[in-house]
């Protein structure tokens, strides 16, 4: 079936190129996740765990500045459907609103008022899970707004790699049949 050496070579080279493309995609996706975590998610987590209003305010300022700089203020992280938890605008509004609430706290506010605000902040930014409290983030926010491009890149690379593996496997089976004379 696949006896043309040029076809075999093209298929082998294609597999290698798309396998490299898939690895580059994975590394790029991982770097986006780490960058988002370091520049935003960790600051939101620090704000939610803060013991003083000033500490929470400074951490949220850094997170909001990153969110605005990266344009993470509207849209949805999903590609095929829209749900409330993937609404970037809603999430941004919650984080920005939390910062506004912290900025309203003045030096004249009682310690009880500050503690009440910190508790509200934690409720707004954290959710309980089996592993403990986690920061509320839209799924896939670290890839946003490049999520469609990254999805297409990853899927195309993966599918072409699988097809090339299937073709190369078929070529090896045919080659084994030729060597054994068809008595396998």
C-alpha positions as CSV (number, residue, x, y, z in Angstrom):
1,X,0.0,0.0,0.0
2,X,2.7,2.6,1.1
3,X,5.7,1.5,-1.0
4,X,6.7,5.0,-2.2
5,X,9.9,5.9,-0.3
6,X,9.1,9.6,-0.7
7,X,5.7,9.2,1.0
8,X,7.4,7.3,3.9
9,X,10.0,10.1,4.3
10,X,7.3,12.8,4.2
11,X,5.2,11.0,6.8
12,X,8.2,10.4,9.1
13,X,9.3,14.1,8.8
14,X,5.8,15.3,9.3
15,X,5.5,13.2,12.5
16,X,8.7,14.6,13.8
17,X,7.7,18.2,13.0
18,X,4.2,18.0,14.5
19,X,5.6,16.1,17.5
20,X,8.0,19.0,18.1
21,X,5.1,21.4,17.5
22,X,3.0,19.6,20.1
23,X,5.9,19.7,22.6
24,X,6.4,23.5,21.9
25,X,2.6,23.9,22.4
26,X,2.7,22.1,25.8
27,X,5.7,24.2,26.9
28,X,4.1,27.4,25.8
29,X,0.8,26.5,27.5
30,X,2.7,25.6,30.7
31,X,4.6,29.0,30.6
32,X,1.3,30.8,30.3
33,X,0.0,29.0,33.3
34,X,3.1,29.7,35.4
35,X,3.1,33.3,34.3
36,X,-0.5,33.8,35.3
37,X,0.0,32.0,38.6
38,X,3.0,34.1,39.5
39,X,1.6,37.5,38.3
40,X,-2.0,37.2,39.3
41,X,-3.4,34.1,41.1
42,X,-0.7,34.2,43.9
43,X,-1.5,37.8,44.5
44,X,-5.2,37.1,44.8
45,X,-4.5,34.2,47.1
46,X,-2.3,36.5,49.3
47,X,-5.0,39.1,49.4
48,X,-7.6,36.6,50.5
49,X,-5.3,35.2,53.2
50,X,-4.1,38.6,54.4
51,X,-4.3,39.6,58.0
52,X,-4.3,43.3,57.4
53,X,-6.3,45.5,55.0
54,X,-3.1,47.1,53.7
55,X,-1.6,43.7,52.8
56,X,-4.8,42.7,51.0
57,X,-5.1,46.0,49.2
58,X,-1.5,45.9,47.9
59,X,-1.8,42.3,46.7
60,X,-5.1,43.0,44.9
61,X,-3.6,46.1,43.3
62,X,-0.9,44.0,41.7
63,X,-3.4,41.4,40.6
64,X,-5.8,44.0,39.1
65,X,-3.0,45.8,37.3
66,X,-1.9,42.5,35.7
67,X,-5.5,41.6,34.8
68,X,-6.0,45.0,33.1
69,X,-2.6,45.0,31.4
70,X,-3.3,41.6,29.9
71,X,-6.8,42.5,28.9
72,X,-8.5,39.9,31.0
73,X,-11.5,42.1,31.6
74,X,-14.3,40.6,29.4
75,X,-15.2,37.6,27.4
76,X,-15.4,33.8,28.1
77,X,-12.6,31.3,28.6
78,X,-14.6,28.6,27.0
79,X,-14.6,27.9,23.2
80,X,-17.7,25.9,22.6
81,X,-20.2,27.0,25.2
82,X,-20.7,29.8,27.7
83,X,-21.2,29.3,31.4
84,X,-21.2,31.6,34.4
85,X,-17.9,30.3,35.9
86,X,-16.1,31.0,32.6
87,X,-17.3,34.6,32.4
88,X,-14.1,36.7,32.6
89,X,-16.0,40.0,33.0
90,X,-17.9,38.7,36.0
91,X,-14.7,37.4,37.6
92,X,-12.9,40.7,36.9
93,X,-15.8,42.7,38.4
94,X,-15.6,40.6,41.6
95,X,-11.8,41.1,41.9
96,X,-12.0,44.8,41.1
97,X,-15.0,45.3,43.4
98,X,-13.0,43.6,46.2
99,X,-10.2,46.1,45.7
100,X,-12.7,49.0,45.7
101,X,-14.1,47.7,49.0
102,X,-10.6,47.6,50.5
103,X,-9.9,51.1,49.3
104,X,-12.9,52.4,51.1
105,X,-11.4,51.3,54.4
106,X,-9.9,54.3,56.1
107,X,-7.7,54.8,59.1
108,X,-10.8,55.6,61.1
109,X,-12.3,52.2,60.5
110,X,-12.4,50.0,63.6
111,X,-10.5,46.7,63.7
112,X,-13.8,44.8,63.8
113,X,-14.8,46.6,60.5
114,X,-11.4,45.7,59.0
115,X,-11.8,42.0,60.0
116,X,-15.3,41.9,58.6
117,X,-14.0,43.2,55.3
118,X,-11.2,40.6,55.3
119,X,-13.7,37.9,55.9
120,X,-15.9,39.1,53.0
121,X,-12.8,39.3,50.8
122,X,-11.9,35.7,51.6
123,X,-15.5,34.6,50.8
124,X,-15.4,36.5,47.5
125,X,-12.1,35.2,46.3
126,X,-11.9,31.7,47.7
127,X,-14.0,28.6,47.4
128,X,-13.8,25.4,49.4
129,X,-12.6,22.2,47.7
130,X,-11.5,18.7,48.9
131,X,-7.9,20.0,48.9
132,X,-8.7,23.1,50.9
133,X,-9.5,26.7,50.0
134,X,-8.7,27.6,46.3
135,X,-8.7,30.9,44.5
136,X,-11.8,31.4,42.4
137,X,-10.6,31.6,38.7
138,X,-12.4,31.0,35.4
139,X,-11.2,27.7,34.1
140,X,-8.5,28.3,31.4
141,X,-8.0,31.9,32.3
142,X,-4.2,31.5,32.0
143,X,-4.6,30.8,28.3
144,X,-7.1,33.6,27.7
145,X,-7.4,35.4,25.2
146,X,-5.4,32.9,23.2
147,X,-7.5,29.9,24.1
148,X,-9.0,29.4,20.6
149,X,-5.6,29.6,18.9
150,X,-4.0,27.3,21.5
151,X,-6.9,24.8,21.2
152,X,-6.5,24.6,17.4
153,X,-2.7,24.4,17.6
154,X,-2.8,21.6,20.2
155,X,-5.5,19.6,18.4
156,X,-4.0,19.9,14.9
157,X,-0.6,18.9,16.2
158,X,-2.0,16.0,18.2
159,X,-4.2,14.7,15.4
160,X,-1.5,14.8,12.8
161,X,0.9,13.0,15.1
162,X,-1.6,10.3,15.7
163,X,-2.3,9.9,12.0
164,X,1.4,9.8,11.2
165,X,1.9,7.1,13.9
166,X,-0.9,5.1,12.4
167,X,0.6,5.4,8.9
168,X,4.1,4.7,10.1
169,X,2.8,1.7,12.0
170,X,1.0,0.5,8.8
171,X,4.3,0.9,6.9
172,X,6.2,-1.1,9.5
173,X,3.5,-3.9,9.3
174,X,3.8,-3.9,5.5
175,X,7.6,-4.0,5.7
176,X,7.4,-7.0,8.1
177,X,5.1,-8.8,5.7
178,X,7.5,-8.2,2.9
179,X,10.5,-9.5,4.9
180,X,8.7,-12.7,6.1
181,X,7.1,-13.3,2.7
182,X,3.6,-12.8,4.1
183,X,3.8,-15.7,6.6
184,X,3.4,-13.8,9.8
